[in-house]
Amino acid sequence: MKKISCFLLSTLLLVLPLFGTGCAPALTKFTDYSFDYFDTVTTIVGFEPSQEKFDTHCDSIKALLGEYHRLYTIYNRYEGVNNLCVVNSSAGESVQVDEKILDMLTYAKDMYRLTNGRVNVAMGSVLSVWHQYREEGLNDPTAATLPPADVLQAAAEHTDIDDVIVDRENGTVRLADPHMKLDVGAIAKGYAVEQVALWMQEQGMNGYILNVGGNVRIVGERQDGEAWTVGIENPDTANTQTPYIAYLKLGEMSLVTSGSYQRYYTVNGKNYHHIIDPETLMPAENFQSVSVLCKSSAQADALSTALFCMTYGEGNKLIETLSDTEAMWVLPNGEQRYSAGFKDYCEE
């Protein structure tokens, strides 16, 4: 549950009948919710002529999401599946894996290079320390503590992404450092959503929107010719009068937000969230949230984490080098900053 961008679908999720020309069937907007994939809520919205057809498509979409979930989890094993949990427990050995794992890890290495190491799926040894302390702090807030610096530094000795060996010829993954752990929370969900969206396009599905824990991906144009309206959640969750700080009119695009305001624990009155800066090994503190808008959910997912761990200047410079990519930053004081073309998508 790395990502926490919430969204408001167009027309506030009202179910409206739409009538085509000639003999085209009337289309209705349907919605499906589930909590079975990537430990978060999945929402599927689409236009179809009947509930039955929508349900059939949703069953296929969720089956594919479930496959990616079982492959990419680092917390659970599944019978007959060599997933990333198996890879982590077999560090030092080659593990035969599904091509979907090879593809995702190859993409993750590309994102590591693009972001100058701000997104590193080899950070699992460090992130597992934080995960342990966060869980203990949530279970017993009065005894919550921070991980010792020397423990974090020792774990950071085992985060070299070059030790993640992807062997396509033999279909294996090997963690060359036996003390290394993978943690793909910064990229796997967005990558899976993107692959599912591409599959949906191949199947001819059109006029759908996927939201997997805030990783929003639009698949095709709305069937009434309107743009989709997507909202970015206010990181100041106490401000119930303004739950959303921006509304975007989008075509076939992705929107992902990383933020500090939901997954955290408290030590001595200060909140410590889950987005860890690879350089400081501490939660990044430059922003409350960063939202990234681009074509690919995989890229938006990776970039939202990377930008959260950069300064605004560094992040904006990176965004300017990428085509069809925009970003919005919310600073600790609530100030909002934008890349050059972000506001072009905003409603007045």
Helices and strands as residue ranges (DSSP letters): G 10-13, E 17-18, E 27-37, E 40-48, H 51-72, H 84-89, E 94-96, H 99-114, H 124-139, G 141-143, H 149-156, G 161-163, E 164-167, E 172-175, H 188-202, E 208-212, E 215-219, E 228-233, E 244-250, E 254-259, E 264-267, E 270-273, E 289-294, H 297-308, H 312-320, E 326-330, E 336-338, G 342-345
